[in-house]
Structures are given as structure tokens and as C-alpha cells.
Amino acid sequence: MPDPIVDEMRRLAGPELYRRNAFRISGLLADADGRTTRQVSQRLRAALEMGADVDLGTATSSDPHEIQAACDLILGDPRRRLVHEVFAPWGTNVSDCGCSLELHKNHDLAVKAHSNAIAREQSGEWGKTPPDSEWTRARQSWGKVVPGLARHLEHRVRDLDDRQLDKSAVEEIRRELPRALTQPAVDLAVSGPTTRAARLVSHAQRFPMAAALHRRLLMSAANPLYEELEDRRTQIAQRIGDGPVDPIVAEIEDDLLPRLARLDALLPPGKNPRTSALHDQLAILLNNCAVELMNRGEFNDGRAERYLEQAATVAIDQHELSLVRDNRQMLDVNRRAMESFRSQVDQLYRLQGKTAAVRLLRQVRRETKLQTLRAEIDKMLASISAGRSPSSPYRPPTKQRTVRPPRTRGQRRRRALVAWLIVLALIGLGVWHWWPREVNVYHDKIADNPPAGTCLGKQADDWLSEPTKLRGSDCDKPHWGEVLAYVPITKAPAPYPGAVQTTALANFLCGEALVQHELSETECVVNAINASAQSWNTGKNSSKYENYAACVMHRHDGANIPASEAPRPNKPTGPKPVSMSLFTTNVALNAPVGTCVRDAIGDRLTDTVKIVRCSEWHWAQIFGYPTIYKPGQPWPGDNAVIAAAQKACARGIPSLPGFSSWAGSPDSSWWKDPKQTKYAYCLVHRADDKPFKGALT
């Protein structure tokens, strides 16, 4: 059962500690008796309701309803009244309680100083003199009050003489008092100006008995700031590579870093690992923005250097600092190497002409997957095409299409640097060799995979069992297949949907990507690769998998795809209908539960139907595939099978007024295989068969 004293202490704790005090609202002293309280209530209410001028005395409210509520509290539960007495003026009458006059004076000084400090912090109108002196006076005065507080409250318990009060009430107030005194400074540090946060934290920890408590209160109050900043960091990380870098950096600098500065003041990184981790995570965002510019070949305008310099000032962990320094070094080396490469091509252009220079550039572009080098080569080819030297700066007349590069760890970035330098050295020597590449589309993070649009060579027969070792190919040549897309199956983390539903969702989403790329569903096949239950990121295991499927596209007939037919990774991603079955012998190959059938089914189900997201116009929603007969059970006849299907679907479909269910059932051919499980497919559609939008619950 809730304790009224603890409830009231925690309800008051915060910047409204004194503003909500019943005695301060009514202007009464803490020892006011019932008769005095009723007289004050009646007098003030009558005058205020008539609009008459009235001397409010020390009352802090002019609202008759608020004054009445304050008096009601004083006259009501004595346990809540006793809590309010702690933070109300005591006055100088010590004849009844036996306290020293000094104790009462220190108490009222503490209340006044604490209340003024809070009010000045909230107003922000302190000019050049912030209310630190009031905070100091408040905590010092409360420090003098606490030792004698119990004796005073014990007297008040005896004086109030109510069976609901005993010495345990005094102990509960003493236990809760540090929180009540400390919470206002903590809340103001979290919500007020960042420039005041560190000073308020310093004041909070110096209140009586608050040395350890203030940190717990800070952690609790700052938790929403942590969660919001961590969520924003994750969202921004997923956007890097999808568009311009500058707006992302502006968002980091204008929004995320100021929030981090507040956390630094509240819970400094040297003492709090969560703050320290955010420093490194935001540093990596800035680092990755710089690397993105480098991968696009945009490293000559100073932006990449600035982002890396800022990343170095934000990072704390030595590993992250080392990564940023390595990338800064790589930036310098890249610039020098590219200048050397450009000089070589320019010399070839001048000595042997345009054809020789273009042939070399195209050869290098075919053989390399380094986005930085490809971007520079494209600029040089454009300059040559415009009749200028390849060393001339080129500014495209329209925005160029950018391809998302794989986001890699520091070690892999260093390997890329070494590979590129070797490439340039080989060009300089006139020697160029192709080396085989392995393509891994099964990293935990999508960003660590090769980008959508990566081309693949002919695969082994069992290639689906080893998605980490696919054979890469040059997109400028005929190739066996392509990495079409990476599609999120669920959020990460999220519960595992089950093997059947996961496979079905992956097949649908990859099929949708095929249609989005305007590829023929009859000529092309798309294979979905996703993790099993053991690797699924549920939030309750150590998995960091992003719960996605990799979509690999190739031709049905196994023929090569011409270079001219390579899909663009930036195709529109709006919802598209996908041809899928509702009734294969392997239920995992059916359309997933929760998707919708676009067109009405006639008298007989066709092999495939058009499946859409339920946000699109559709005829029916798929509710399930319940098992109706296990392997080995004999054929019971058409009527029995139909009845079993209808019964199974009815169990899984809620009552939906205006809607009807459709239960599909297997025919006798399904009983030819004794190992075959027999199931029904369950749909829900409008009773009038009209199309509708939106998923049914």
C-alpha cells in the first residue's frame, strides 16, 4: 500500500518544491491550528471571489481555489501536512517545541534561500550574478537544520495528536529529505541552460546526505537525454552514404553535440562510461562523414579535414582516436597519390593524345572497386570529354548520382589505402593484374556489406550456404548476378518472427525490390539471404545483426547479364506488387502473413497472385496458414477438409464487422506424399468484396 509521507515527499521533490507548499500558498506558519486555518481560508476566499482588495500577507497565491486546496490539505491527512511543515516557515516561537531559536532561524533561512535560488534559476534573469550564493546559503543552512529536525518533528507529531502519526513518520521524512532537497538542482541542471548545468550539479551533491544520492538522481533524470541522443545517433549513422554529407554534419554540430555538451556537464565522460561511449560514437559519425567525402573523391575542399579535426576533439577512446588519425593520414596520402596519378594521366594525354588517356582511365575504372578512385576517374573522363586536360578541375552541370560505399572498420580502411597505393604503383609501372575478389553480403551491419549494385560472377552450386564468400565481378562486363538490395525484415532488435515467416517476408521484400528495379519477374530470380534464429538480434542476446535480408538477383536461365543492364542502386523504393503463391507445398515459400492480396480471387486459385503491402489498395489480408492435418493422416474427403480449414481459420481470425473470411484448403493430391503437412490459407476481405486500404488488427 502506498505510503502517504513517501508519496508526498516525492510528489513535491523538484523545482516546484516550495511553490506547491500548502503553508506558503496560504500564508500560514507551519504550526497553525485548525481554527486559524479555517478562518484564513474563509476570509481570503470570500474577499478574492468578490474581487475585493485584500491584504494577502505572506500568501504566495491569489487564486481562491488554490488557497482552499492548500487549507484543505493542512486540515486533512496529518501525514501529508507534516511533510509540508518541513518546507514551510516555522517562525520564531519556540516555547512549545523546545527547539533553539537558532534552529528555527536557520530553517527559515534555508527555506527562503532555497526557494529564491530555484526561482532565480527558473527565471534566468540574474544578469552577471547567477544565484550561486543562494544555493550555497540554502545547502549550508539545511546542513545546520538536519541534526535538530527529528526533535522538532517529534514534537509536532505529539502536538498534532493523530493516531495516523507516530515516530516512524519522522524517520520516513528523514530518509526522503535528501532527495527532496537535491532534486530541484538536478532537474534544473537537466532542463536549464547548459552553461549552468555543471554548477547546479556541484550544488546538488553538497546538500546534506546527497553525496551518493545526487548521482543516482542525475542518472535517472538524464536517461531520456541519453536515449534520445543514442536514437538520433543511430538514425544519422544509417543516413550516411544516402545523400549529401553537409546537412548530416550540420545536424551533428547544431543538435547532437550541444546535447552531448549538456551530458558532459551532468555526467562527465571521465566518470560515466555512457557519456564516454557517446563521445566516441559521435566522433565516428564525423569520421564516417569525412570518409564518405573521401570515397566520393571530394577531399580537396577542406571539408573532410574539418570533419576529421572535429572528430579528433570529440573522441575519447584511444582506438577511435587512432582511427581518426589514420584516416587523416590517409586523406593526405590520397591527395598526394591522386595528384601523382592525375599527373601521369595528364602526361599521357599530352604525349599520346586523348585516346590513350581515355583507354587507361577506363581500364583502371574497370579493374578497381575503390569508389574514391572511380570518382576521380569520372571527373577526368568528363574533363577530357569536354575538351580539357584531365588535370583541369571539372564541375558537373547537374548533380551526379552517388553510390553508397561500404562502411568499414579502421583496419579495413587501412587495407583499402594500401590496396590503392599498390594500384597506383602498378599503373605507374605499366603493369595491371586482376586479383579475385570475395563478396560478403552477410555482415551484422548492412553498411559493412558491399553496396547494392555490386556485381557477381558465376557462383558454386551451394552458394546460398556460404553468403560470406560470393564471387565478385566487374559491372562493366557481362556478369552472372548482382546484389540488388538489402531490405530490413524487422526492426533491430526485435523478436524472431519464426523461420517460416522470416523466409516469407524476406522473399516478399526482395521480390518487391526486383519489381522496383523494373526487372522482369519471369526472366529474373531473386534469392533472399538472411540470418537464422540463432543469429537474430532479439535484444536479449549478444547479436548485433540488423535483421535484414540480402537480395541477390540473377537470370532464371543462368545466362550472363549484359553490362548495360546493371540496375541502378537509387531506383524509387515505393511499394510494388509482387507475384507470389498462397499455396505451395512449402509454406515458407508463400506470401507472408500480414501482407495483402491485391486482386479478388475468382472461383479457382491461380498459381500466383499479386501481393502488396496492406497500406496499398487490396482485396484481402493474409491472416495465417494453420495446419489442419499432420503427415500420415488419411484423406478424410473434400467436405471434411473444407470444414477443417474453415474451423482452423475461424480460430485465428477476430470478429471484424463488415468483413468475411476465406479459407483455402488442399485437395486430395496433397495426400500422395505421406510426409506432407496439410494446411489452410486464411484471408479476410470486405463482405461487399470492395478493395480497401490499411491492415486489419
GUBALUM-114400 format. One record per residue (C-alpha): residue number from 1; x, y, z. Coordinates in steps of 0.1 Angstrom, whole numbers. Example, Ala and Ser with C-alpha at 12.3 -4.5 7.8 and 13.67 -1.06 7.14 Angstrom:
BEGIN
R  num      x      y      z
R    1    123    -45     78
R    2    137    -11     71
This chain:
BEGIN
R  num      x      y      z
R    1      0      0      0
R    2     15     34     -9
R    3     29     54     20
R    4     14     90     21
R    5     46    105     35
R    6     69     90      8
R    7     43     98    -19
R    8     40    134     -8
R    9     78    139     -4
R   10     84    126    -39
R   11     55    145    -54
R   12     69    177    -41
R   13    106    169    -49
R   14    116    191    -78
R   15    117    228    -88
R   16     81    232    -75
R   17     91    221    -40
R   18     82    255    -24
R   19     57    267    -50
R   20     34    237    -41
R   21     38    241     -3
R   22      4    245     13
R   23     16    268     41
R   24     34    291     17
R   25      3    292     -6
R   26    -20    301     23
R   27      5    324     41
R   28      2    303     73
R   29     30    293     96
R   30     38    256    100
R   31     22    253    134
R   32    -11    269    125
R   33    -40    252    142
R   34    -73    241    126
R   35    -93    271    137
R   36    -68    296    124
R   37    -65    277     91
R   38   -103    277     86
R   39   -106    314     94
R   40    -78    323     69
R   41    -94    301     42
R   42   -129    317     47
R   43   -116    352     48
R   44    -93    350     18
R   45   -118    331     -3
R   46   -147    354      3
R   47   -126    385     -5
R   48   -110    371    -36
R   49   -142    357    -50
R   50   -159    391    -46
R   51   -129    408    -63
R   52   -123    430    -32
R   53    -88    443    -24
R   54    -74    422      4
R   55    -41    420     22
R   56    -27    386     13
R   57      1    389     38
R   58     27    362     32
R   59      4    341     10
R   60     20    333    -24
R   61    -12    327    -43
R   62    -42    349    -52
R   63    -62    321    -65
R   64    -91    313    -41
R   65    -94    277    -53
R   66    -57    271    -48
R   67    -58    287    -13
R   68    -88    265     -5
R   69    -70    234    -17
R   70    -39    243      4
R   71    -61    248     36
R   72    -79    215     29
R   73    -45    197     28
R   74    -35    213     61
R   75    -67    203     77
R   76    -67    169     61
R   77    -43    139     63
R   78    -18    149     91
R   79      9    128     74
R   80      8    150     43
R   81      6    181     65
R   82     37    171     84
R   83     56    168     51
R   84     46    204     41
R   85     56    217     75
R   86     92    207     67
R   87     94    232     39
R   88     71    259     54
R   89     82    289     76
R   90     84    279    113
R   91     86    313    127
R   92    104    323    160
R   93     80    308    185
R   94    100    280    202
R   95     81    280    235
R   96     61    248    226
R   97     86    227    206
R   98    116    234    229
R   99    139    239    199
R  100    166    265    199
R  101    158    298    183
R  102    188    294    161
R  103    174    262    147
R  104    142    279    136
R  105    161    309    122
R  106    184    285    102
R  107    154    266     89
R  108    135    297     77
R  109    168    310     62
R  110    173    276     44
R  111    137    277     30
R  112    140    313     18
R  113    174    308      2
R  114    165    275    -14
R  115    132    290    -28
R  116    149    321    -41
R  117    177    300    -57
R  118    152    279    -76
R  119    130    309    -86
R  120    161    327   -100
R  121    173    297   -119
R  122    138    293   -134
R  123    135    329   -144
R  124    170    331   -159
R  125    171    368   -150
R  126    202    371   -130
R  127    224    393   -152
R  128    260    389   -143
R  129    253    374   -109
R  130    238    339   -110
R  131    222    326    -79
R  132    251    305    -66
R  133    253    324    -33
R  134    216    315    -27
R  135    224    278    -34
R  136    254    279    -11
R  137    233    296     17
R  138    205    271     12
R  139    226    239     14
R  140    247    253     43
R  141    215    263     62
R  142    198    230     56
R  143    230    213     69
R  144    225    232    102
R  145    188    222    103
R  146    191    185     97
R  147    207    175    130
R  148    178    190    150
R  149    150    183    125
R  150    139    150    141
R  151    134    165    176
R  152    112    193    161
R  153     91    169    141
R  154     87    145    170
R  155     72    175    189
R  156     49    182    160
R  157     37    146    160
R  158     28    149    196
R  159     12    183    191
R  160    -10    171    162
R  161    -20    141    183
R  162    -34    119    155
R  163    -33     81    155
R  164    -20     82    119
R  165     12     98    131
R  166     40     83    151
R  167     78     83    152
R  168     80     62    121
R  169     67     93    102
R  170     97    113    113
R  171    121     85    101
R  172    104     84     67
R  173    108    121     63
R  174    145    120     73
R  175    151     92     47
R  176    133    111     19
R  177    147    146     28
R  178    180    143      9
R  179    161    135    -23
R  180    136    164    -18
R  181    165    189    -12
R  182    186    176    -41
R  183    160    170    -68
R  184    154    207    -77
R  185    190    213    -86
R  186    192    181   -105
R  187    161    188   -126
R  188    172    224   -133
R  189    206    211   -144
R  190    189    188   -169
R  191    164    212   -182
R  192    180    247   -178
R  193    208    264   -197
R  194    238    241   -204
R  195    261    268   -190
R  196    246    264   -156
R  197    244    226   -155
R  198    279    219   -140
R  199    274    245   -112
R  200    240    231   -104
R  201    254    195   -102
R  202    281    208    -79
R  203    254    224    -56
R  204    233    192    -57
R  205    260    169    -44
R  206    267    192    -15
R  207    233    191      1
R  208    231    171     33
R  209    234    134     28
R  210    234    138    -10
R  211    270    129    -19
R  212    260     95    -34
R  213    223    101    -40
R  214    228    130    -64
R  215    245    107    -89
R  216    215     83    -89
R  217    191    112    -94
R  218    212    125   -122
R  219    214     92   -140
R  220    176     89   -138
R  221    169    124   -149
R  222    195    123   -177
R  223    183     89   -191
R  224    158    104   -216
R  225    187    126   -229
R  226    208     96   -233
R  227    181     76   -251
R  228    172    104   -274
R  229    208    111   -283
R  230    215     74   -289
R  231    185     70   -311
R  232    194    101   -331
R  233    230     88   -335
R  234    217     55   -349
R  235    193     72   -373
R  236    221     95   -386
R  237    245     66   -390
R  238    221     49   -413
R  239    218     80   -435
R  240    255     84   -442
R  241    261     74   -478
R  242    225     80   -489
R  243    227    117   -498
R  244    247    149   -492
R  245    271    149   -463
R  246    269    185   -453
R  247    233    185   -439
R  248    242    155   -418
R  249    273    172   -403
R  250    253    204   -397
R  251    228    182   -377
R  252    256    167   -357
R  253    271    200   -349
R  254    239    220   -343
R  255    219    194   -324
R  256    238    163   -313
R  257    270    180   -300
R  258    251    206   -279
R  259    232    177   -263
R  260    264    159   -256
R  261    278    191   -240
R  262    249    190   -216
R  263    256    154   -207
R  264    293    163   -202
R  265    282    189   -176
R  266    258    165   -159
R  267    278    132   -160
R  268    313    139   -173
R  269    328    112   -196
R  270    357    106   -173
R  271    333     93   -146
R  272    305     79   -168
R  273    311     53   -195
R  274    278     60   -212
R  275    288     96   -219
R  276    322     85   -229
R  277    307     60   -254
R  278    285     87   -269
R  279    316    108   -274
R  280    332     80   -294
R  281    300     73   -313
R  282    296    109   -324
R  283    333    111   -333
R  284    328     81   -356
R  285    298     98   -372
R  286    320    128   -381
R  287    348    104   -391
R  288    324     85   -414
R  289    312    117   -430
R  290    348    126   -438
R  291    354     91   -452
R  292    322     94   -473
R  293    336    125   -489
R  294    369    107   -495
R  295    351     78   -511
R  296    333    102   -534
R  297    366    118   -543
R  298    356    151   -526
R  299    387    156   -505
R  300    402    188   -520
R  301    379    215   -505
R  302    389    212   -468
R  303    356    197   -456
R  304    370    162   -449
R  305    399    177   -429
R  306    375    198   -408
R  307    352    168   -400
R  308    382    147   -390
R  309    396    175   -368
R  310    363    178   -350
R  311    361    140   -347
R  312    395    141   -330
R  313    383    167   -305
R  314    352    147   -297
R  315    367    112   -295
R  316    380     98   -261
R  317    389     62   -267
R  318    424     57   -280
R  319    412     32   -306
R  320    388     57   -321
R  321    414     85   -319
R  322    438     62   -337
R  323    412     55   -364
R  324    406     92   -369
R  325    443     99   -371
R  326    448     71   -396
R  327    420     85   -418
R  328    436    120   -415
R  329    469    105   -427
R  330    450     85   -454
R  331    434    118   -466
R  332    469    134   -470
R  333    483    103   -487
R  334    452    100   -510
R  335    456    136   -521
R  336    493    132   -529
R  337    487     99   -546
R  338    458    113   -567
R  339    479    143   -577
R  340    506    119   -589
R  341    480     97   -608
R  342    465    128   -624
R  343    499    140   -634
R  344    507    106   -651
R  345    474    106   -670
R  346    479    143   -680
R  347    514    134   -693
R  348    499    105   -713
R  349    472    128   -726
R  350    498    154   -738
R  351    523    128   -753
R  352    500    102   -768
R  353    466    120   -771
R  354    431    117   -759
R  355    425     81   -770
R  356    454     67   -749
R  357    444     86   -718
R  358    408     75   -721
R  359    418     39   -726
R  360    440     39   -695
R  361    413     56   -674
R  362    386     32   -685
R  363    409      2   -678
R  364    417     14   -643
R  365    380     21   -637
R  366    370    -14   -648
R  367    396    -31   -626
R  368    391    -11   -593
R  369    361    -11   -569
R  370    376     18   -549
R  371    349     45   -550
R  372    374     73   -544
R  373    395     63   -574
R  374    364     58   -596
R  375    350     92   -587
R  376    383    109   -597
R  377    385     89   -629
R  378    349    100   -638
R  379    359    136   -633
R  380    390    132   -655
R  381    370    115   -682
R  382    344    143   -681
R  383    372    169   -685
R  384    386    150   -715
R  385    352    147   -730
R  386    347    185   -726
R  387    380    190   -745
R  388    401    199   -714
R  389    432    184   -699
R  390    424    156   -674
R  391    443    177   -647
R  392    417    205   -652
R  393    391    208   -624
R  394    357    196   -635
R  395    324    208   -622
R  396    294    188   -634
R  397    264    208   -647
R  398    240    186   -628
R  399    241    166   -596
R  400    259    133   -600
R  401    245    100   -589
R  402    263     87   -558
R  403    266     51   -549
R  404    267     42   -512
R  405    301     28   -503
R  406    306      0   -478
R  407    312     15   -443
R  408    343     -3   -429
R  409    362     -5   -398
R  410    396     12   -393
R  411    417    -19   -401
R  412    398    -24   -434
R  413    402     13   -443
R  414    439     10   -438
R  415    439    -21   -461
R  416    420     -1   -487
R  417    446     26   -485
R  418    474      0   -491
R  419    455    -16   -519
R  420    450     18   -536
R  421    487     27   -533
R  422    496     -6   -549
R  423    471      1   -577
R  424    487     34   -584
R  425    522     19   -583
R  426    512     -8   -608
R  427    497     19   -631
R  428    530     38   -629
R  429    549      7   -639
R  430    525     -1   -667
R  431    516    -34   -650
R  432    480    -42   -641
R  433    467    -75   -629
R  434    433    -86   -618
R  435    430   -104   -585
R  436    400   -125   -574
R  437    375   -108   -550
R  438    352   -123   -525
R  439    320   -106   -517
R  440    304   -110   -483
R  441    267   -100   -481
R  442    262   -114   -445
R  443    278    -89   -421
R  444    259    -80   -390
R  445    255    -44   -403
R  446    242    -36   -437
R  447    267     -8   -440
R  448    296    -33   -438
R  449    284    -51   -468
R  450    293    -42   -504
R  451    268    -17   -517
R  452    237    -25   -536
R  453    246    -27   -573
R  454    277    -48   -567
R  455    281    -74   -595
R  456    287   -111   -590
R  457    304   -138   -611
R  458    292   -174   -616
R  459    286   -190   -582
R  460    291   -225   -570
R  461    260   -248   -567
R  462    259   -244   -529
R  463    265   -206   -529
R  464    234   -199   -508
R  465    250   -218   -479
R  466    281   -196   -479
R  467    269   -160   -485
R  468    302   -147   -470
R  469    323   -160   -499
R  470    304   -150   -531
R  471    325   -144   -563
R  472    326   -107   -573
R  473    327    -95   -609
R  474    332    -63   -629
R  475    299    -45   -636
R  476    314    -31   -668
R  477    315    -67   -682
R  478    288    -93   -686
R  479    282   -109   -652
R  480    261   -137   -636
R  481    242   -116   -610
R  482    240    -86   -588
R  483    234    -76   -552
R  484    201    -60   -558
R  485    192    -45   -523
R  486    194    -50   -486
R  487    159    -50   -470
R  488    151    -48   -433
R  489    128    -76   -423
R  490    121    -63   -388
R  491    135    -36   -366
R  492    166    -44   -347
R  493    163    -55   -320
R  494    130    -74   -324
R  495    116   -108   -316
R  496    124   -135   -342
R  497     92   -140   -364
R  498     98   -177   -368
R  499    116   -195   -396
R  500     86   -196   -419
R  501     75   -160   -415
R  502    111   -147   -418
R  503    117   -166   -450
R  504     83   -154   -464
R  505     90   -118   -455
R  506    125   -119   -470
R  507    111   -134   -503
R  508     84   -107   -505
R  509    107    -78   -498
R  510    134    -90   -522
R  511    107    -96   -548
R  512     94    -61   -543
R  513    130    -48   -548
R  514    131    -67   -581
R  515     99    -50   -593
R  516    111    -16   -581
R  517    142    -20   -603
R  518    118    -27   -632
R  519    133    -62   -637
R  520    111    -90   -652
R  521     98   -115   -626
R  522     96   -141   -654
R  523    132   -136   -666
R  524    149   -129   -633
R  525    150   -147   -599
R  526    159   -131   -566
R  527    173   -151   -537
R  528    169   -137   -502
R  529    197   -144   -477
R  530    190   -138   -440
R  531    201   -150   -406
R  532    186   -179   -387
R  533    170   -178   -352
R  534    204   -182   -335
R  535    218   -151   -351
R  536    187   -129   -349
R  537    191    -97   -329
R  538    163   -100   -303
R  539    178    -75   -279
R  540    182   -104   -253
R  541    213   -119   -269
R  542    247   -106   -280
R  543    238   -104   -317
R  544    243    -71   -335
R  545    226    -84   -367
R  546    204    -57   -382
R  547    176    -83   -390
R  548    178    -78   -428
R  549    178    -98   -460
R  550    204    -95   -488
R  551    187    -98   -522
R  552    208   -114   -549
R  553    194   -113   -584
R  554    203   -135   -614
R  555    186   -148   -645
R  556    163   -179   -645
R  557    182   -193   -674
R  558    216   -188   -659
R  559    228   -165   -688
R  560    250   -136   -681
R  561    236   -101   -676
R  562    250    -75   -701
R  563    269    -46   -685
R  564    243    -22   -700
R  565    215    -38   -679
R  566    231    -32   -644
R  567    204    -19   -621
R  568    208     15   -605
R  569    210     14   -567
R  570    190     46   -564
R  571    158     33   -580
R  572    125     45   -565
R  573    115     24   -534
R  574     77     29   -534
R  575     55     -2   -527
R  576     51    -25   -556
R  577     30    -57   -562
R  578     49    -90   -561
R  579     38   -123   -577
R  580     37   -149   -550
R  581     18   -181   -542
R  582     -7   -187   -514
R  583     -5   -225   -516
R  584     29   -241   -522
R  585     37   -274   -505
R  586     64   -255   -486
R  587     45   -228   -466
R  588     77   -207   -462
R  589     76   -200   -500
R  590     41   -185   -497
R  591     33   -148   -493
R  592     40   -138   -457
R  593     12   -134   -431
R  594      3    -98   -427
R  595      6    -89   -464
R  596    -23    -84   -487
R  597    -38    -99   -519
R  598    -43    -71   -544
R  599    -70    -87   -566
R  600   -101   -107   -558
R  601    -97   -145   -562
R  602   -122   -160   -585
R  603   -137   -195   -585
R  604   -103   -210   -585
R  605    -69   -200   -571
R  606    -42   -194   -597
R  607     -6   -205   -592
R  608      4   -169   -582
R  609    -14   -138   -571
R  610     -2   -102   -567
R  611      8    -95   -531
R  612     11    -59   -518
R  613     18    -41   -486
R  614    -15    -36   -468
R  615    -10      2   -469
R  616    -19     -2   -507
R  617    -53     -9   -521
R  618    -61    -46   -518
R  619    -89    -71   -518
R  620    -79    -93   -488
R  621    -54    -96   -460
R  622    -35   -129   -452
R  623    -42   -139   -416
R  624    -24   -173   -414
R  625    -16   -208   -427
R  626    -29   -231   -399
R  627    -20   -268   -400
R  628    -52   -289   -404
R  629    -37   -324   -409
R  630     -4   -338   -399
R  631     17   -362   -421
R  632      4   -397   -422
R  633    -33   -389   -415
R  634    -56   -404   -442
R  635    -76   -385   -467
R  636   -109   -377   -450
R  637   -128   -364   -480
R  638   -135   -330   -495
R  639   -162   -319   -471
R  640   -142   -328   -441
R  641   -111   -310   -454
R  642   -131   -278   -462
R  643   -148   -279   -428
R  644   -114   -283   -411
R  645   -100   -254   -430
R  646   -129   -231   -421
R  647   -127   -241   -385
R  648    -89   -235   -383
R  649    -93   -201   -399
R  650   -122   -191   -377
R  651   -100   -198   -346
R  652    -73   -174   -358
R  653    -94   -145   -372
R  654   -110   -120   -348
R  655   -146   -108   -352
R  656   -145    -79   -378
R  657   -179    -64   -386
R  658   -183    -58   -423
R  659   -157    -84   -433
R  660   -158   -120   -444
R  661   -132   -148   -442
R  662   -119   -170   -470
R  663   -105   -204   -461
R  664    -85   -222   -488
R  665    -79   -260   -484
R  666    -58   -286   -501
R  667    -73   -312   -525
R  668    -66   -350   -525
R  669    -33   -346   -544
R  670    -17   -334   -512
R  671    -22   -368   -497
R  672      0   -385   -523
R  673     31   -376   -502
R  674     27   -392   -468
R  675     53   -368   -453
R  676     34   -337   -465
R  677     18   -314   -438
R  678    -16   -301   -449
R  679    -26   -266   -441
R  680    -52   -240   -450
R  681    -47   -204   -461
R  682    -68   -178   -443
R  683    -78   -145   -459
R  684   -101   -117   -447
R  685   -119    -94   -472
R  686   -148    -69   -472
R  687   -182    -85   -472
R  688   -190    -65   -503
R  689   -157    -76   -520
R  690   -147    -39   -525
R  691   -110    -30   -522
R  692    -97    -12   -491
R  693    -65      2   -476
R  694    -49     -5   -442
R  695    -41    -36   -422
R  696    -67    -53   -400
R  697    -59    -60   -364
